[in-house]
Amino acid sequence: PILVPWQQRLFPIDGPLRRLAMKLRRAAGLAPIESPSERVALLIVALMNDETLPLSDVRSLAQGVLALETPGRTRTLDDIELFLDHAERLGASTLADITTAVCGMHVEAAFVARNGTLQPPSAKTQSRRRAAIRALFTILRSSGATERDPARDVAITESTRAKRTRPATDDEIARIRTASELTTIETRLPALVALSEATLLPSEIARLTAGDIDCEAGIVQAPGTPGRTAARTVTLTSWGVDALRRRLETADLSFDDLIVLRSGASTQPSAAVGMGLNDVIRRAGLGGPNGLTPRSIIAWRCRQHYENTGDIFSTARLAGLGSLDRTAKLIDLRWNES
């Protein structure tokens, strides 16, 4: 048969693709083959219109072809393998089981965000997932295994992640504080809430040390997050001072010890902090799709400050934000509408 370019480069075949060819040869009761060209010819003929091909063999084919295109791991191969893993969890076992519906479920699958919540994928992420599936089926069509392109008609939907943050109310903050104090010896969760009340993001809380907190002065040195918030000195709430003082006393922390995490305890410290805050919110009965998020606690403090001062500029400095529009969006203030 006439070979497409990537098939012409398969003559020095090795690795997963060679193992697949040998497996197909043995299944047909034929003797082992030695010539690389024989292996390629056997593989192409064996794949002709064979949608019963197991997904493990589909994976081997993708690995072999992409390794010849670009040596080493590639983002496309990673995305293809993630898709095949997801397809198997959805019950697919052969190439025939990969339908447009399966492709659509993968493209639209939610992911765990840094704050520990499930979020829908952005349009960019959906496009990348769909492109990986289509790249896989380009390989399969070139091999003769199928004539289908099931991801072609999968639509890309706009993300609904960018909804406005709803600031928590005073009553909701009281419920969150109570939920964090489940036992008299619990100090980590109240400390998380106290620092969130001080407008610190999970990424800032994860890096905060005992030396950054001054309970006598009632302040915390927020480290800032590059590209998101500036470093700043923030006044703690009175409840927050008590919560952090208990944390410092009972956890026996030294100056350089992290305030809420043990060093090396998590490979994703920001996500661990976000999950802790979300856990408290759920315990308070305020979670769910339309409920509060950790950012709602920050928004509560900033909204409270704005209502007391009427100063959008100092509110932005409190949150560590360099944009008045972002500050207004955080506190749900349509300040430029008139």
N, C-alpha and C positions, 0 to 999 in steps of 0.2 A: 504494500500500500504506500501511497504518497504520505510522507511524514511532515507534520508541521515543525517549525524550527525547534521548539523545545524537545520534540521527540527525536530529532536528529542528534541532539546533544546527549541523548540517553545512552549512547554506546558505552561509555565508561561507567555504566550503571553500578551502584553499590548501595549499601545501607538498606533503609526500609523498603525501597522499591525492588531491590534484588530479592529480599526475603519474600515479598509478595509474589514475585514471579516464580520463585522456587516452590512456594506453597501451592500456587495454582498448578504448576507442573506435577507435583506429587499427587494432588487431588485428581488429576486426570490419568494417573497411573503411568506417567511417562518417566523416562530416565532423567537424571539431573542433567542440566545443560551448562556448558562452560563458556560458550561464545557470548559476549555481551550483546551482539546483534540478535542472537537467537532469543535472549532473554527479553529484549525489547519487542521483538515480533510476537513472542508468546503472550506477553502482557497485553499488547494492543488487541490481539485477536481474542484473548480471554475476556476482555472488557467490552467487546462489541455488544451494545444493547443489552447489558447485563445489569438490570436494576435490582437484582437480588444480592448485589455485592454488599458484604457486611460493612458497617461503619468503621470497623477497625481497619479494613483494607482501604476504604476511602481515605482515612487518615494517613495511612502509609503512602498512598499515591500522592497526596498533597505535600507531604513532607519531602518525598523524593524529588518531585518536580520543582518545588520552590527552592530546595537546596541547590539544585543545578542553576536556577535563575539567579539566586543571591546566596552565596555561602553564609552559613551561620543563621541564627534566629532572625526572623523578621516580624514586624507588627502584623502583617497580613497573615502569616502562619499562626501567630498567637490568637488572632481573632477567629481564624477558621477552627482551631482546636477548641476555643471557648464555645463556638457554635455547635460543634459535634458533641461536646460534653453536655450542653444544654439539650440538644436533640435526643440524646440517650436518656436523660432524665425525664423527658416528655414521652418516652416510650418507643422512640424510633430505634430500630436495630439494623435496618438495611437501607440502601439508597432509595428504594421505592417508598420508604416511610417518610422521607423528607418532602413534605408538601408545602404549598404556599402558606397554609395555616401555621405550620411549624416554624417556617421562616419568619412570619409576622410576629409570633409570640416571642421569638428571640430578639428581633429588632426592637420591640416595644418593652422588653423586660426591664423592670425597675432595678436600681442598684442601691447599695448602702452608701449614703453620703458620709462625709467626715464627722458630722454631728450624730451619727448613728441611726438616722432615719432613712426609710425607703423613699427614694425619689425617682420620678420618671426620667428617662434619658433625654438629653437635649437632641435637637434636630441633627446636630453635627455627629453625635454619638450614633444615632440611628442610621445616618448615612454611611458611617464607617462600617457598622455591622452588616448592613445590606451589601456594601461593596465587597466585603470579605466573602459572603456567601456566593455572590455572583462570580468572584474570582475562582472559588472552588468549583463551581459548575462549568466555568470556562475550561478548566483542566479536565473535568469529567467528559465534557462534550468532545474535546480534542482527542481523548482516549477512546471514544466510541462507547462509553459506558451508558450514556443517556443522551437524549436530544432536548431535555427540558432546561428551563431557566426559571425555577419556581419563585425566586426572589424578585423577579422583574416587576411584578405588579404589587409588591408590598409598598404601601404608602408611607411617607414620612409625615408624622404628626408634629405639630408645634408643641413644645414643652409647656406644661402648666406649672412648672416650678416657680416661676417668677411672680407669685402672688404677693400681695402686700402683707407685711408683717403686722400682726395685730398686737399692740401692746397689752400686757396683762393688766388687770384691774387690781386695786388694793386688796380686795377680798381674795382674788386668785393668788396673789403673792403670799397672803397669810396662809392659804391652804398648801402652797408649795413649801413654805417654811416648816409647817407642821409635818408634812409628809417626809421631809428630809430628816426629821428627828424621830426616827422610828424607835430608837432605844436611847437610854441615857448615856451609853458608851459610844454611840455613833457620832463621829466627828468629820468624816470625809465628805459625806453628802451635804451637810450644812455648810462646810467650807466651799464646796462647789457653788452652791446657791449664793453664798455671800459674795464670792468673787464675780459671779454673773451679775449680781445686783450692782457691782462696782463697774459695770459695762465692759468687762473683759470677755473676749471671744474664747472659745475652747482652745484654740491654738496658743493664746496667751496664757491661759490658766495652766496648760500642760507644761509650760516652761518656767512657771513662777516658783521661786524658792522662798524659804522662811525669811531670808534676809531682805526680801522685797516688801515685807509687811511690817508696819509699825502700829501696833494696837494702841499704844499710848497716845499717839497723834491721830489715830483713826484714819490712816492713809495706806495706800498700796501703790507701788511703783509698777504700772502696767508696761510690759516690754514692747508692746506694739507688734504688728504683724506686717512684714514687707508687702507693699502693694495694697494693703487693706486698712490698717489703722496705725496711727502714730504712737510712739512711746509717750507716756503722760503720767502725771501723779493724780490719783483719784481718791476722793473722800469716801470712806466706807459708810454704809448705813449703821445705825446703832445696833441693830440685830446682827449685822455682819461682823462688827467688831467682837461681839460676844462669841459668835460661832467660830471665828478664826482664833480667838484667844484660847478657847477650849481645844481646838485642833493643835495649836502649838504646844500647849501644856501636856496633853495626853499622849501625843504621838512622839514626844521627846525629839523634836527635829533640831538639827544643827543649822547654822547660818546658810549653808549651801545646799541643804536637802530640799528636794521638790516638795511643795506643800500638799499636793493631793495624790501624787503618783510616786511609786517606788522607782528609782533609776533602773532602766532596762526592763521594767515589768511589762511594757507594752511596746510592740513594734509600730503602733499607730497611736501615739499618746493623745492627739487631738480628738480622734474618733472615740477613744476610751472616755475622755471627759464629756464629749457630746452624748454618749450612751448613758453615762451616769446622770446627766441632767434630764435626759428624756425619761429615764426610769423614774426619777422623782416626780416629773410632770404626770406620768401615767398613774403613779400611786396616788397623786392628788385628784385623779379623775378628770384631768384637763387635757388629755391627749386626744388622739384620733385625727382623721383627715382635716377637720376644720377646727382643731384645737390649737393649743399653744405649742411653741417650740422654744428651745433655749434662747433664741434671739428675742422672744417676747419679753423675757425678763430684763434684758438690756433695754429694750424699747420702753418698758415701764419706767425704769429709772430716768431715761432721757426725757420721756414725755412729762414726768413729774417735775423735772428740772425746768423744762420749757414753760410749763404752766405756772411755776413759781416765779420765774424771772422774765418771761416773755422775750428771751434773748436766744435767737437761733444760732448766733455765732458761738456763744459759750456752750450751747448744747452740742454743737459739732465738736468743740474741743473736748468736752466730757467724753464723747464717744470715740474720740481719736480719728474723726473723719475730716477729710480735706474738702468735702463737697457739701454745700448747703442743700442741694437737691437730694443727695443720699441721706442726709440727716432728716430732712422733711419726710422722706419716704419711710425711714425707720420708725418715726413716731406717728406715722399716719396723719401727717399734717399737709394739707393742700394749700401751702402758704403762698404759692404764686398764682393761685386762681382768684380772680376778682371779676 
